[in-house]
Amino acid sequence: MEQLGLSMVRLIQMKTLKMHFSKKRKLIMKKKGKKKKKRDQRPE
C-alpha cells in the first residue's frame, strides 16, 4: 500500500512538473515568435 501511495504522489508531481514546463515553454515561445502570432491565436 505504501508503495502505491508513493507512486501516485510521484505521478502527480510529474504531472505538475510537466504543466509548469509547458507553461514556461509557451511563454518563451510567445516571447521568441511574435511573427507567428496571427497563425497561433487559439484560446486555451
C-alpha positions in Angstrom: 0.0 0.0 0.0 2.8 2.4 0.9 4.5 1.8 -2.4 1.3 2.5 -4.3 0.8 5.8 -2.5 4.4 6.8 -3.2 4.0 6.1 -6.9 0.7 8.1 -7.0 2.5 11.1 -5.4 5.3 10.7 -7.9 2.8 10.6 -10.8 1.1 13.8 -9.5 4.5 15.5 -9.1 5.5 14.6 -12.7 2.2 15.9 -14.0 2.6 19.2 -12.2 6.2 19.5 -13.3 5.1 18.9 -16.9 2.4 21.6 -16.6 4.9 24.1 -15.3 7.3 23.1 -18.1 4.8 23.5 -20.8 3.7 26.9 -19.4 7.2 28.1 -19.3 7.9 26.8 -22.8 4.7 28.5 -24.1 5.8 31.8 -22.5 9.3 31.5 -24.1 7.7 30.6 -27.5 5.5 33.7 -27.2 8.5 35.9 -26.5 10.5 34.4 -29.3 7.9 34.0 -32.0 6.0 37.3 -32.2 5.8 36.9 -36.0 3.7 33.7 -35.7 1.0 35.4 -33.6 -1.7 35.5 -36.3 -1.5 31.8 -37.0 -1.5 30.8 -33.3 -4.4 32.7 -31.8 -6.3 29.8 -30.3 -7.5 30.5 -26.8 -6.6 27.7 -24.3 
